[in-house]
Amino acid sequence: MSTPLFIITGSSRGLGLGLAQACAEAGYRVLGIARRQAPALDGCAEQWAADLSDPLPVAARLETWLRSQSPSVLVLINNAALLTDPGPTDAVTPEALSQALRVGLEAPLLLTAACLRATAGWTTSRKVVLISSGLGRRAMAGSAPYCAQKAGLDHFARAAALDEALKPHGARIVSLAPGVIDTDMQVQLRSASGPGFPDRGLFADYHASGRLATPQAAAQAVLHYVARADFGSNPVADVRDV
């Protein structure tokens, strides 16, 4: 009997690693895509070392690979993202800005499109998760590139969900905010300095007051949401939605 297949980007650390480990422990097949392989996933997941700032070859490889698969359920979780140094956009180097947008916005769209093309004839359940953020829905000074990435994922999910609803067995697509998680990005935010990032204290307080979820707890919340019977009814959602 075929088993569910989870494809997770950014699987070498943080939320992505937590998701990959939780899926493997549940007995699901896992394909992790990240710049580096995670030793913690050796033997329990297939891993592709790939740079999502150059997403075209990764999307092409995924599309070809998926055509030979037949899982009972397919879930693509676009989790990988890059945070530029906190501050105004004009202080970010063009190279860093381009890389962040490729990883955080272009790659999810290309991988989603590749997944949908490769599985267009499938009648089994297909779900696409775009890991978003509250900053896609609330602007913050010093974070414009990241806000743009996440807002783009939100609106892509809205439009792509409408496209899939027109198909007999369309995929369900959700841009999902996973809550506030204790990851390397949080360290970067609360360690920032200078007048270009006035909200640094907010992130320092999240950490000091113990309000950050562990990657493992956040992963469980995401997977719980993915398993909900109403997944896809709202293409822009939050794990805390009830």
C-alpha positions in Angstrom: 0.0 0.0 0.0 1.3 3.4 -0.9 2.0 5.9 1.9 1.7 9.7 2.2 4.6 11.6 0.7 5.8 14.9 2.2 8.1 17.2 0.3 9.7 19.8 2.6 12.0 22.6 1.6 14.4 24.1 4.1 14.6 20.7 5.8 18.1 21.0 7.3 17.2 23.1 10.3 14.5 25.0 12.2 10.8 24.4 11.3 11.7 22.4 8.2 13.8 19.9 10.1 11.1 19.6 12.7 8.5 18.9 10.0 10.7 16.3 8.3 11.5 14.5 11.6 7.8 14.5 12.6 6.7 13.1 9.2 9.4 10.4 9.3 8.4 9.4 12.8 4.8 9.1 11.6 5.9 6.6 9.0 5.5 9.0 6.0 7.9 9.1 3.1 9.9 12.4 3.2 11.8 14.2 0.6 13.8 17.1 2.1 15.3 19.8 -0.1 17.8 22.2 1.4 21.3 23.6 0.8 22.8 21.1 3.2 21.7 17.6 4.2 20.7 17.1 7.8 22.5 14.2 9.6 19.4 13.9 11.8 17.5 12.7 8.7 20.0 10.1 7.5 18.2 6.8 7.0 14.7 8.2 7.5 14.3 10.6 4.6 15.5 11.2 1.1 17.5 14.4 0.9 18.4 16.6 -2.0 21.2 19.2 -1.5 20.0 22.0 -3.6 20.3 25.8 -3.7 16.8 27.3 -4.0 18.3 30.7 -4.9 18.8 28.9 -8.3 15.3 27.3 -8.4 14.8 26.4 -12.0 16.8 23.2 -12.0 15.4 22.2 -8.7 11.8 22.6 -10.0 12.7 20.7 -13.2 14.2 17.8 -11.1 11.1 17.7 -8.8 8.7 17.6 -11.7 10.5 14.7 -13.4 10.8 12.8 -10.1 7.2 13.2 -9.2 6.0 11.7 -12.5 7.4 8.3 -11.2 5.7 8.5 -7.8 2.3 7.2 -6.7 1.7 8.2 -3.0 -1.7 7.9 -1.3 -1.4 11.6 -0.4 1.0 14.3 -1.6 1.9 17.3 0.6 4.3 19.9 -0.6 5.5 22.2 2.2 7.3 25.3 0.9 9.2 26.3 4.0 12.6 27.6 2.9 13.1 31.4 3.3 15.9 33.9 3.7 15.9 37.0 5.9 18.0 39.9 4.8 19.8 41.9 7.5 17.1 44.0 9.3 17.0 47.5 8.0 15.6 49.5 5.1 15.6 47.9 1.6 18.1 50.4 0.2 20.6 49.1 2.7 20.4 45.6 1.4 22.9 44.6 -1.3 21.2 43.8 -4.6 22.7 40.3 -4.5 21.3 39.6 -1.0 17.9 41.0 -2.0 17.7 38.9 -5.2 18.8 35.8 -3.3 16.1 36.3 -0.6 13.3 36.8 -3.2 14.4 33.8 -5.2 14.4 31.5 -2.2 11.3 32.9 -0.4 9.0 33.7 -3.4 10.2 32.5 -6.7 11.2 29.0 -5.6 7.8 28.3 -3.9 5.9 29.3 -7.0 8.2 27.3 -9.3 8.1 24.2 -7.1 4.3 24.5 -6.7 3.8 24.8 -10.5 6.1 21.8 -11.1 4.2 19.7 -8.5 0.8 20.6 -10.1 2.0 19.8 -13.6 3.6 16.5 -12.6 0.5 15.4 -10.7 -2.2 16.9 -12.9 -3.8 13.5 -13.7 -3.9 12.3 -10.1 -7.1 11.7 -8.3 -5.5 11.2 -4.9 -5.3 14.1 -2.4 -2.7 16.8 -3.1 -2.0 19.6 -0.7 0.4 22.6 -1.0 1.5 24.5 2.0 3.2 27.8 1.7 4.8 28.8 5.1 3.9 32.4 5.5 4.2 34.8 8.5 2.3 37.4 10.3 4.7 39.9 8.6 3.0 39.0 5.3 -0.1 40.5 6.8 1.3 43.3 9.0 4.0 45.6 7.7 7.1 46.3 9.8 9.9 48.7 9.4 13.2 47.1 8.5 11.6 44.0 7.1 10.2 45.0 3.7 11.9 42.2 1.7 10.6 39.5 4.0 7.2 41.1 4.3 7.0 41.2 0.5 7.9 37.5 0.2 5.2 36.4 2.6 2.5 38.8 1.3 3.3 37.4 -2.2 2.8 33.8 -0.9 -0.5 34.8 0.6 -1.9 36.3 -2.5 -0.5 33.5 -4.7 -2.4 31.0 -2.5 -5.6 33.0 -2.9 -5.4 33.1 -6.7 -3.9 29.5 -7.2 -6.7 28.1 -5.0 -9.2 29.6 -7.3 -7.5 28.0 -10.3 -7.4 24.6 -8.6 -11.1 24.9 -7.7 -12.0 24.9 -11.4 -10.4 21.4 -11.9 -12.1 18.1 -11.2 -9.5 17.0 -8.7 -7.7 20.2 -8.0 -5.1 20.5 -5.3 -5.8 22.4 -2.1 -3.5 25.3 -1.4 -2.9 27.2 1.8 -0.5 29.9 2.8 -0.1 29.1 6.5 1.4 31.2 9.3 3.1 28.9 11.8 3.2 31.1 14.8 6.3 32.7 16.4 9.1 30.1 16.5 12.6 30.0 18.1 14.7 29.7 15.0 17.9 31.3 13.6 15.8 34.0 12.1 14.5 35.0 15.6 18.2 35.2 16.8 19.0 37.5 13.8 16.0 39.8 14.5 16.6 40.2 18.3 20.3 40.7 17.7 19.8 43.5 15.2 21.0 47.0 16.0 20.6 50.5 14.5 17.7 52.8 13.9 16.6 51.0 10.8 14.9 48.3 12.8 12.9 49.9 15.6 11.0 46.7 16.6 14.1 44.8 17.7 12.8 45.0 21.3 9.6 43.2 20.4 11.6 40.1 19.3 13.9 40.3 22.3 10.8 40.3 24.5 9.3 37.2 22.7 12.5 35.3 23.7 12.8 36.7 27.2 9.2 36.0 28.1 9.2 32.5 26.7 6.6 33.1 24.0 8.5 31.4 21.3 7.4 27.9 20.1 10.1 25.3 19.6 10.5 24.1 16.0 9.2 20.7 17.1 6.0 22.2 18.6 5.5 24.4 15.6 5.9 21.4 13.3 3.2 19.5 15.1 0.9 22.5 14.8 1.5 22.8 11.1 0.9 19.1 10.5 -2.2 19.2 12.6 -3.5 22.0 10.4 -2.6 20.0 7.2 -4.6 17.1 8.5 -7.8 19.1 9.1 -10.8 18.1 7.1 -11.3 21.8 6.2 -7.8 22.3 4.9 -8.0 24.6 1.9 -11.3 26.2 2.7 -9.4 29.3 3.6 -6.3 29.8 1.4 -4.7 32.2 3.9 -4.6 30.8 7.4 -2.8 30.6 10.7 -2.1 27.5 12.8 -4.0 29.2 15.6 -7.2 29.5 13.6 -10.1 27.5 15.1 
